[in-house]
Amino acid sequence: MSAPRPRDNVLRIPTYVPGKPPAQRPGHVSFKLSSNENPYPPLPGVLDAAVAAAGSMNRYPDMACAELYAALGARLDCPVTDLSVATGSVGLIYQLVQAFCDPGDEVVHAWRSFEAYPIAVTAAGAVSIRVPLLATGEHDLAAMAAAVTDRTKVVLVCTPNNPTGPSITQSALDTFLEAVPSHVVVVVDEAYVEFVRMADPVDGVATYRGHDNVVLTRTFSKAYGLAGLRVGYAVAPAPIAGALRAVSLPFGVSAIAQAAAIASLAAEAELLRRVEALVEERDRVLGSLRSAGWTVPDAQGNFVWLALGDATLDFAAAAEAAGVVVRPFAGEGVRVSIGESEANTRFIDVAARFR
């Protein structure tokens, strides 16, 4: 008798590898720099809002997310019909591929890039077209445009790119969008947008307003420090945003997450001061690594990338021995989040010794 068998594409889904938590040792503080989390605790007002919402956890959350949509619409100056929320920006990626791809359709994205992209694509029965990064860790936008075929339904642009760090410029994005057919959805994944400090940065909201096929995905997990609550949002032309909402999981974003996100938007000035402190730490880490002889890609997120090749796992082991857990990509390199100052200094010391 045969057993139930999942669809073939389900059996091909790559496994998502989460950041490893640190192993605590007596008398020795260990740090987790493996998941690009915000190291600061929630602001009191945000925590108060979440705790208050938890008092009604016996009730379903507002499935329409009305207050959160209103707050986002006011913050971004866009109609609520152009918004969709989900369990982090990764949830929106899953929904978008599901909404726009039939089995066998193609999704073009850079590689290495966000680990969840090929997972979401394969889960939908679509085909992941991986375009290698440039040697600088940047998207090869010309090659990505050339990879678009009649089967392409979606293109994913991760900026800043996770895990390598560089962002694309607005002028480069404009040129790319001119080369992509208007029926192809272009996702500008801006999970780390608040950390970008560069010339000619992407203005995602202006870009979506000027194109009928552009979607922004953003999250409260990184700069806003709500990784444990899972809430992100998309900004897109109304027909695309409506398609995302149509395939969304009913009641997917909890009442606690909605309340915390609304409070975070109200506390944005203080939260962004914390972001500025993380950017200063990022620049300190970047400068120290380069002074020690490392070649490090431009870092525009809350993390840095070391291309280590075959030495990747050895470096990760050395960092863990020093009480710092990083995110290794075997045979390629390590991504290291910007965390507490002591954690960053320990990482710098490990990197200096490893040279």
C-alpha positions as CSV (number, residue, x, y, z in Angstrom):
1,M,0.0,0.0,0.0
2,S,1.5,3.4,-1.0
3,A,1.7,6.2,1.5
4,P,0.5,9.8,0.9
5,R,3.1,11.8,-1.1
6,P,3.5,15.5,-1.2
7,R,3.7,17.3,-4.6
8,D,7.1,16.9,-6.2
9,N,8.0,20.6,-5.8
10,V,7.4,20.3,-2.1
11,L,10.0,17.6,-1.9
12,R,12.4,19.9,-3.6
13,I,12.0,22.9,-1.3
14,P,15.4,23.9,0.2
15,T,15.6,24.0,4.0
16,Y,15.7,27.4,5.6
17,V,18.6,27.6,8.0
18,P,17.9,30.0,10.8
19,G,20.6,31.9,12.7
20,K,22.1,29.7,15.4
21,P,21.5,30.8,19.0
22,P,24.6,31.1,21.3
23,A,25.5,28.4,23.8
24,Q,25.7,30.1,27.1
25,R,28.6,29.2,29.3
26,P,29.0,29.9,33.0
27,G,30.9,33.2,33.6
28,H,31.0,34.0,29.9
29,V,28.6,36.2,28.0
30,S,27.9,35.0,24.5
31,F,26.3,37.0,21.7
32,K,24.1,36.1,18.8
33,L,25.2,37.9,15.6
34,S,23.6,35.4,13.3
35,S,20.1,36.6,12.5
36,N,20.3,40.4,11.8
37,E,18.2,41.2,14.8
38,N,18.0,44.6,16.5
39,P,20.0,44.2,19.7
40,Y,18.0,46.8,21.6
41,P,15.0,45.8,23.7
42,P,11.6,47.2,22.8
43,L,10.8,50.8,23.7
44,P,8.6,51.1,26.8
45,G,5.6,52.5,24.8
46,V,5.9,49.7,22.3
47,L,6.1,47.1,25.0
48,D,3.1,48.6,26.8
49,A,1.0,48.5,23.6
50,A,1.9,44.9,23.0
51,V,1.2,43.9,26.6
52,A,-2.2,45.7,26.5
53,A,-3.1,43.8,23.3
54,A,-2.1,40.5,24.9
55,G,-4.9,41.1,27.4
56,S,-7.5,40.3,24.7
57,M,-5.7,37.3,23.3
58,N,-8.9,35.3,23.6
59,R,-10.3,37.3,20.7
60,Y,-9.2,37.1,17.1
61,P,-7.2,40.0,15.8
62,D,-8.6,42.5,13.4
63,M,-8.3,40.6,10.1
64,A,-8.6,43.9,8.2
65,C,-5.7,45.4,10.1
66,A,-7.6,48.7,9.8
67,E,-5.6,50.7,12.3
68,L,-2.3,49.5,11.1
69,Y,-3.2,50.2,7.5
70,A,-4.3,53.7,8.5
71,A,-1.1,54.3,10.3
72,L,1.0,53.0,7.4
73,G,-1.0,55.0,4.9
74,A,-0.4,58.2,6.9
75,R,3.3,57.5,7.3
76,L,3.9,56.7,3.6
77,D,1.3,59.1,2.2
78,C,-0.4,56.3,0.2
79,P,-3.9,54.9,0.0
80,V,-4.7,51.9,2.1
81,T,-5.8,50.1,-1.0
82,D,-2.1,50.0,-2.0
83,L,-1.0,48.2,1.2
84,S,-0.8,44.6,2.3
85,V,0.5,43.3,5.6
86,A,1.7,39.8,6.5
87,T,3.9,37.9,8.8
88,G,7.1,39.7,8.0
89,S,8.2,40.7,4.5
90,V,9.1,37.1,3.9
91,G,5.4,36.2,4.2
92,L,4.7,38.8,1.5
93,I,7.3,37.2,-0.8
94,Y,5.5,33.8,-0.4
95,Q,2.1,35.4,-1.1
96,L,3.3,37.3,-4.2
97,V,4.9,34.3,-5.9
98,Q,1.7,32.3,-5.1
99,A,-0.5,35.1,-6.5
100,F,1.4,35.6,-9.8
101,C,3.1,32.4,-10.7
102,D,1.7,29.3,-12.3
103,P,3.7,26.0,-12.1
104,G,6.7,26.3,-14.3
105,D,6.8,30.1,-14.4
106,E,10.1,31.8,-13.6
107,V,11.2,34.1,-10.8
108,V,14.5,35.9,-11.4
109,H,16.7,36.9,-8.5
110,A,20.3,37.5,-7.6
111,W,22.3,34.8,-5.9
112,R,23.5,34.6,-3.2
113,S,20.6,36.6,-1.9
114,F,17.9,36.2,0.7
115,E,17.7,32.5,1.6
116,A,13.9,32.4,1.5
117,Y,13.6,33.3,-2.2
118,P,14.2,29.9,-3.7
119,I,12.1,28.3,-0.9
120,A,9.1,30.5,-1.7
121,V,9.5,30.0,-5.4
122,T,9.8,26.2,-5.2
123,A,6.9,26.0,-2.8
124,A,4.7,27.7,-5.5
125,G,5.8,25.2,-8.1
126,A,7.7,28.0,-10.0
127,V,11.3,28.0,-11.2
128,S,14.0,29.9,-9.5
129,I,16.4,31.7,-11.9
130,R,19.5,32.6,-10.0
131,V,21.8,35.3,-11.4
132,P,25.3,35.4,-9.8
133,L,26.3,38.5,-8.0
134,L,29.1,40.7,-9.1
135,A,32.5,40.2,-7.4
136,T,31.6,43.2,-5.3
137,G,28.6,41.5,-3.8
138,E,26.3,43.7,-5.8
139,H,23.4,42.7,-8.1
140,D,24.3,42.3,-11.7
141,L,21.2,44.1,-12.9
142,A,22.2,43.9,-16.6
143,A,22.4,40.1,-16.3
144,M,19.2,39.9,-14.4
145,A,17.4,41.9,-17.1
146,A,18.9,39.5,-19.7
147,A,17.6,36.5,-17.7
148,V,14.0,37.6,-18.1
149,T,12.1,35.4,-20.6
150,D,8.5,34.8,-21.7
151,R,8.1,32.6,-18.6
152,T,9.2,35.3,-16.1
153,K,6.5,36.5,-13.9
154,V,8.4,38.0,-11.0
155,V,11.8,39.6,-10.4
156,L,13.2,40.0,-6.8
157,V,15.6,42.8,-6.1
158,C,17.0,42.7,-2.6
159,T,18.5,46.0,-1.6
160,P,20.5,46.1,0.6
161,N,21.4,42.6,-0.4
162,N,21.2,40.0,2.3
163,P,23.8,38.5,3.0
164,T,26.4,40.5,1.2
165,G,25.4,44.1,2.1
166,P,25.5,46.4,-0.9
167,S,22.5,48.4,-2.1
168,I,21.6,49.5,-5.6
169,T,21.2,53.1,-6.6
170,Q,18.1,54.8,-7.8
171,S,19.6,55.4,-11.2
172,A,20.6,51.8,-11.6
173,L,17.1,50.7,-10.6
174,D,15.5,53.1,-13.0
175,T,17.6,51.7,-15.9
176,F,16.7,48.2,-14.8
177,L,13.0,48.9,-14.7
178,E,13.2,50.3,-18.3
179,A,14.5,46.9,-19.4
180,V,11.9,44.7,-17.7
181,P,8.6,44.1,-19.4
182,S,5.7,45.9,-17.7
183,H,3.8,42.7,-17.1
184,V,6.6,41.3,-14.9
185,V,6.2,42.1,-11.2
186,V,9.4,43.7,-9.8
187,V,9.7,43.3,-6.1
188,V,12.1,45.8,-4.4
189,D,12.8,44.0,-1.1
190,E,13.7,46.8,1.4
191,A,13.9,44.9,4.7
192,Y,17.0,47.0,5.7
193,V,16.0,50.3,4.1
194,E,16.4,52.3,7.3
195,F,20.1,51.5,7.5
196,V,21.0,52.8,4.1
197,R,23.5,55.6,4.0
198,M,24.8,56.2,0.4
199,A,24.7,58.5,-2.5
200,D,21.6,58.1,-4.8
201,P,19.7,55.8,-2.6
202,V,16.6,54.1,-3.9
203,D,13.4,56.0,-3.1
204,G,11.1,53.0,-3.0
205,V,7.8,54.9,-2.5
206,A,8.5,57.3,-5.4
207,T,9.5,54.3,-7.6
208,Y,6.2,52.4,-6.8
209,R,4.2,55.5,-7.6
210,G,5.8,55.7,-11.0
211,H,5.4,52.1,-12.1
212,D,2.4,49.8,-12.3
213,N,4.5,46.7,-11.7
214,V,6.7,47.7,-8.7
215,V,6.1,46.3,-5.2
216,L,8.0,47.3,-2.1
217,T,8.3,44.9,0.8
218,R,9.4,46.1,4.2
219,T,9.4,44.8,7.7
220,F,9.2,45.7,11.3
221,S,11.6,42.9,12.2
222,K,14.9,44.8,11.7
223,A,15.1,48.5,12.4
224,Y,11.9,48.5,14.5
225,G,13.0,45.5,16.6
226,L,9.8,43.4,16.3
227,A,11.4,40.2,14.9
228,G,9.6,38.1,17.5
229,L,6.2,39.3,16.4
230,R,6.4,38.8,12.6
231,V,4.8,41.8,10.8
232,G,5.8,43.3,7.5
233,Y,4.1,45.2,4.8
234,A,4.0,45.7,1.0
235,V,3.4,48.9,-0.9
236,A,2.1,48.3,-4.4
237,P,-0.4,49.5,-7.0
238,A,-3.9,48.6,-5.9
239,P,-4.4,45.5,-8.2
240,I,-1.2,43.9,-6.9
241,A,-1.8,44.8,-3.3
242,G,-5.3,43.4,-3.6
243,A,-3.9,40.1,-5.0
244,L,-1.6,39.9,-2.0
245,R,-4.4,40.4,0.4
246,A,-6.5,37.8,-1.5
247,V,-4.0,35.0,-0.8
248,S,-3.1,36.1,2.7
249,L,-3.6,33.8,5.7
250,P,-6.8,34.9,7.6
251,F,-5.9,36.5,10.9
252,G,-2.2,36.0,10.1
253,V,-0.9,39.1,11.8
254,S,-1.7,38.9,15.5
255,A,-3.3,41.7,17.5
256,I,-0.1,42.0,19.5
257,A,1.9,42.5,16.4
258,Q,-0.5,45.0,15.0
259,A,-0.5,47.0,18.2
260,A,3.3,47.0,18.5
261,A,3.7,48.0,14.9
262,I,1.4,51.0,15.3
263,A,3.2,52.0,18.5
264,S,6.5,51.6,16.7
265,L,5.4,54.0,14.0
266,A,4.4,56.5,16.7
267,A,7.9,56.1,18.3
268,E,9.8,56.2,15.1
269,A,12.0,59.2,16.0
270,E,13.5,57.3,19.0
271,L,13.7,54.1,17.1
272,L,15.6,55.8,14.3
273,R,18.1,57.2,16.8
274,R,18.8,53.6,17.7
275,V,19.3,52.8,14.0
276,E,21.8,55.7,13.7
277,A,23.8,54.2,16.6
278,L,23.8,50.8,14.8
279,V,25.0,52.5,11.6
280,E,27.8,54.1,13.6
281,E,28.8,50.6,15.0
282,R,28.5,49.1,11.5
283,D,30.9,51.8,10.2
284,R,33.3,51.1,13.1
285,V,33.3,47.3,12.3
286,L,33.7,47.9,8.6
287,G,36.6,50.3,9.1
288,S,38.3,47.9,11.6
289,L,38.0,44.9,9.2
290,R,39.4,46.8,6.3
291,S,42.3,48.1,8.5
292,A,43.0,44.5,9.4
293,G,43.4,43.6,5.7
294,W,39.9,42.2,4.9
295,T,38.2,43.0,1.6
296,V,34.6,43.7,2.7
297,P,31.7,44.6,0.4
298,D,29.9,47.9,1.0
299,A,27.6,47.4,4.0
300,Q,24.3,49.1,3.9
301,G,22.3,46.8,6.1
302,N,22.8,46.0,9.8
303,F,25.4,43.3,9.0
304,V,28.7,42.8,7.2
305,W,29.9,40.0,4.9
306,L,33.2,38.2,4.8
307,A,33.9,36.0,1.8
308,L,35.8,33.1,3.3
309,G,35.3,30.3,0.8
310,D,36.5,27.0,2.2
311,A,37.5,28.6,5.5
312,T,33.9,29.6,6.3
313,L,33.2,27.0,8.9
314,D,36.6,27.3,10.5
315,F,35.9,31.0,11.0
316,A,32.4,30.4,12.4
317,A,33.9,27.9,14.9
318,A,36.6,30.4,15.9
319,A,34.0,33.1,16.5
320,E,31.8,30.8,18.5
321,A,34.8,29.9,20.7
322,A,35.1,33.6,21.4
323,G,31.4,33.8,22.4
324,V,30.1,35.2,19.1
325,V,27.7,33.2,16.9
326,V,27.8,34.3,13.2
327,R,25.8,33.0,10.2
328,P,28.0,30.8,8.0
329,F,27.2,29.9,4.4
330,A,29.4,26.9,3.9
331,G,32.0,27.3,1.1
332,E,31.0,31.0,0.6
333,G,31.4,33.2,3.7
334,V,29.8,34.5,6.9
335,R,27.3,37.2,7.5
336,V,27.7,39.0,10.8
337,S,25.0,41.1,12.3
338,I,25.8,44.4,14.0
339,G,25.0,43.9,17.7
340,E,26.1,45.2,21.1
341,S,29.4,47.1,21.1
342,E,31.1,44.3,23.1
343,A,29.9,41.7,20.6
344,N,31.1,43.7,17.7
345,T,34.5,44.2,19.2
346,R,34.9,40.5,19.9
347,F,34.1,39.8,16.2
348,I,36.7,42.3,15.1
349,D,39.3,40.6,17.3
350,V,38.4,37.2,15.9
351,A,38.7,38.5,12.4
352,A,42.0,40.2,13.1
353,R,43.5,37.0,14.5
354,F,42.0,34.8,11.7
355,R,43.9,36.8,9.1
